[in-house]
Each structure stands twice: as structure tokens, then as C-alpha cells.
Amino acid sequence: MALNVSYVTRETTKNLGRNPTLTVASVITVAVSLTLAGVFLLVQEGVDKLAGNFRGDIELIVFLDPDISTAQREALAASLDDNPEVQDFHYVNQQQAFEEARELFEDQPTTQQLLREADVPPSFRITPTNPDVQSVNSLRDVYEGEPGVREVESATEAIKAIQDLSEKLIRGVFASSLVLGLIAILLIYNTLRTAMFARRREIEVMKLVGATNWFIRVPFILEGLVQAVLGGLLALLFMMAANTVLFGALSDGDYFQIFTAFDFTMATVLWASVKVGVAGVIIGALGAGLAVGRFLDV
Amino acid sequence: MIKLENVTKVYKGDVVALKDGSFEIGKGEFVFLVGPSGSGKSTLLRLLNREEQPQAGRIYVAGKDIGELSAWKIPYLRRNIGSVYQDYKLLGNKNVYENVAFALEVIGRPRHVIKTQVPAILELVGLAKKQRNYPDELSGGEQQRVSIARAFVNRPLILLADEPTGNLDPATSVGIMRLLDRINRTGTTVVMATHDRSIVDTMRRRVIELDRGTIIRDQARGVYE
């Protein structure tokens, strides 16, 4: 197939300029869809990192009654020792706990003064074998209500809440980017169909004199791809902006400690952009492929 | 050059365009297809460059069974067949030179070939002086010459013409026929569908007559009826 580069460039440029409204609409839709997809990828990455941060130091704290008997305490220790769900545990006695509490309320002298060693409960600090929410919860149920146990606490509720929220968020963003992606495909398809209709006489003559199908198709396919790539570049800019402004502000630490997980390196953003760019090319190719397959048969 | 063996083409709704048609056209022949409107002349031409496929029978062009051609080879078949139509099918946004050059450009001919071939063919059809004119600045006869130039610029083996004089007055038609005759003398096989009695009767070439899809006459040096 002898494809003349100057012919293809000339035709593609002409096609893009022929219907600027539709071209711009396609490009913007691709850009918005890809931006959402990119944000989706980044949020997912952030949530993964966030859950990872929590998982790293997740622990279960079994607070004991200050007046627990030694026998009861040793029975609990033995039970923890035997439990396969418990990876590791250590005992924090009242004195150590009192020190911890004093440190915790360092900047609140009033509270600090009210603290007395006898009020601070001793505890077992447990590292679970499985850090996921369900196993930690079932472990908690085992020890809650045991004789001598005052209360069992873990960070699972907080993690669960964050996971639930982010899952909903991710689903929403993902669904919107899918819908917009589909619309982008249809828009590119329609833009190309219009372009082909405008050029139907030329296409007829091309077929008549024996131009190959690919020769006829390539300028249109390129038109679709150019639209998708332009949209992809816009999306890249949007994503960089979103990363600096939005996630940047969140992860500043002034708001919430947990959002430090959303501080992405440029590499992460670029990697997400590459994935999104590939999605863009697929959108362009699908739109163009559908249009070309349907309207340029011999 | 062209051979039909028991070719039948039926359109939707049982419209028979060609019924069990067989004939052979040798290299360099000039053949008129005559018959009333709807008798199947255009269909026959469309079968020859595979714009249509028959339901039955075989069609050979230049020794090849074109029914066996895979889709991607059809363009190469058409590079050997020039086509001329009653409505010229010129591109209004291109001038005479560009219309003819377009045909070479889209089959990937290099620029230096285009630069020599196009002026030569425009000279042949007598439009060298109107190269920069647009189709709507030309008379019907001149437009048909451009379309013939476009069909012939690639030196095809076969030229198919579907009522090329259908929109032209008798004097202009004679000019077009002289041109087609000249092209035929270069060894190109010409198959022309027409309603023009005087042209057929003056030229005295082979005549194939169709009536509702059936070949009812095949006469060397024939007349219109």
C-alpha cells in the first residue's frame, strides 16, 4: 500500500477543520472522560496506600480492669498465646500506660494533672495475623466480655468507614468515566460519519478509480485518533492541575492526617496518564473503526 | 478480455436484471449495449467492475474469475477498468487538472508520473487550455471529456461507459464518440450502454441488445434495432 504522507496529512487536517464544532465536542468529551478515569486511578492508588498505612500498624488493644487478678491475666495471656489469629502481643502495665497517657495529654496540663496511675487501665497490645477488618473484628468479639476485660478497641471501624466511602466514590467516578467514554466513542463516530457524508462524492470516485479501502480509511481513522489524542493531552493537563491543587491541598496535613496518602509523585501521575492515554487511543480507534467499518464498505 | 458464463442477477423483489447471460468480448473490441430503460444495461456494467455480484454464473475479466476475488483485491481490478457515467461524477471543489490528478493520486502514483500523465491526457481530450477551470465553468461535453480523461489517464485495459452521451446534444455527442473511438483504437476494450440510436447506427459496431434482463441479440457491425 503506497500511502502518500503529504496526502494523508493534508486530508486529515482538512477533515479536522471541516466541522470544528463536532471536533471540539469530541475532544472535550474525551478529555473529561479521561480526566475522570485518571482521577479514579489516582483515588484508587491513594486509598490503597491509605489502607496500607493503617494495616502496617493496626493493633487491637484489650483494656483490662485495673483490679484484674493475676490468675485472670495469665489465663488471658495463655489464650492469646494459643490463638493462631494473634501474631504477637505484649503487656502494658499500669505504670507504662500512665506514662503513655501523660505524653498524650502533654499539651493539656489540666487533664494531665487529673490523671492518676490507678485510673489508667493496663492492657494487652495485640498484632493480629490477618490485618483485614473482618478477622480483627472477630478477634475482638472473642476477648470482649472475658473476665477481667474492660473493653477491646481497634481502628477497624475508622478504616471500614474510609473504605466504604472511597469504594462508593470510586464506583461513582468509574461509572461516570465509563459513560463519558462511551459518549466520546459515539461522538467521534458521529463526527467521522459526518465527515464521510460530506466527502461521499470523493469517496465514490476513489472507489471507482481503484483506491484501496485503507487508502480511503486512513485519513478518517487518523482524524478520530487525533481527536482522542488531543483529548488525552487535555486530560493530562487537567490531571496535573487536579493533583497539584486538590490532592496537594488535601495532603498538606493541615486538613486531615490521613490524606497524606494522596500526595502523589510525578511518576505516579505520569503512570496514570499513560494508562489513561492508552484508554484514549482505544476510544479513538473504536469510534473511528466503527464509523469506517460501517460506512466505507466496497 | 471479458467473458460471461450463464450470469444471472436478481435484485430484491424478484427484479431480474440479467438472466442466464453469456457472451465474450475480445481485446480491443467496441461493444454497444442497447435496450429500453430497466433492461439491465447498467447492471451488466456494474457486474463487470464488481460493484454488484451475480447470483449465478461466472464473470472473467482479463482471464480472472472476478467472483473469486477477495474484497481487498477489488481496487486492483478497478485500476484496469475505467468508468464513465452520464452524470460525469466530477468533484466540484477541484479544477480540471486536480480532478484527473486525483485519480492517479489515490492509487498511489508518484508525483512525477502525475505531472507528466495529466497534461498529456488533457491534451488528448482537447482540454489543455481549461486545466484550471472548475467543472461548473465547463459545458456538459467538456465535463464528459474530463471524466473520460480521468477514466483513461491510468491506461486501463477496459473502458466502461454508461450512457456517456445521455445528457448531451447530438453535435457534442459526436465529439465524445470520436474520443471514445480514438481510445478504442489504442487497444482499449470499450463497452458502452446507450439509448442513442443515431450513434449506434453511424458507428456500426457490435451490438448486444437486452430486454428485461435477457440478451435477445448479439450482432457484429449491428444497428440500434
HADDOCK unambig.tbl for C-alpha pairs under 7 A between the chains (distance, minus, plus):
assign (segid A and resid 2 and name CA) (segid B and resid 108 and name CA) 5.27 0.50 0.50
assign (segid A and resid 3 and name CA) (segid B and resid 108 and name CA) 6.51 0.50 0.50
assign (segid A and resid 4 and name CA) (segid B and resid 108 and name CA) 6.76 0.50 0.50
assign (segid A and resid 201 and name CA) (segid B and resid 91 and name CA) 6.93 0.50 0.50
assign (segid A and resid 202 and name CA) (segid B and resid 91 and name CA) 6.67 0.50 0.50
assign (segid A and resid 206 and name CA) (segid B and resid 103 and name CA) 6.94 0.50 0.50
assign (segid A and resid 206 and name CA) (segid B and resid 106 and name CA) 6.53 0.50 0.50
assign (segid A and resid 207 and name CA) (segid B and resid 75 and name CA) 6.97 0.50 0.50
assign (segid A and resid 208 and name CA) (segid B and resid 78 and name CA) 6.76 0.50 0.50
assign (segid A and resid 209 and name CA) (segid B and resid 78 and name CA) 6.03 0.50 0.50
assign (segid A and resid 209 and name CA) (segid B and resid 79 and name CA) 5.86 0.50 0.50
assign (segid A and resid 209 and name CA) (segid B and resid 82 and name CA) 6.92 0.50 0.50
assign (segid A and resid 209 and name CA) (segid B and resid 103 and name CA) 5.93 0.50 0.50
assign (segid A and resid 210 and name CA) (segid B and resid 75 and name CA) 3.98 0.50 0.50
assign (segid A and resid 210 and name CA) (segid B and resid 76 and name CA) 5.98 0.50 0.50
assign (segid A and resid 210 and name CA) (segid B and resid 78 and name CA) 4.81 0.50 0.50
assign (segid A and resid 210 and name CA) (segid B and resid 79 and name CA) 4.96 0.50 0.50
assign (segid A and resid 210 and name CA) (segid B and resid 107 and name CA) 6.43 0.50 0.50
assign (segid A and resid 211 and name CA) (segid B and resid 75 and name CA) 5.79 0.50 0.50
assign (segid A and resid 211 and name CA) (segid B and resid 106 and name CA) 5.35 0.50 0.50
assign (segid A and resid 211 and name CA) (segid B and resid 107 and name CA) 4.87 0.50 0.50
assign (segid A and resid 212 and name CA) (segid B and resid 75 and name CA) 5.43 0.50 0.50
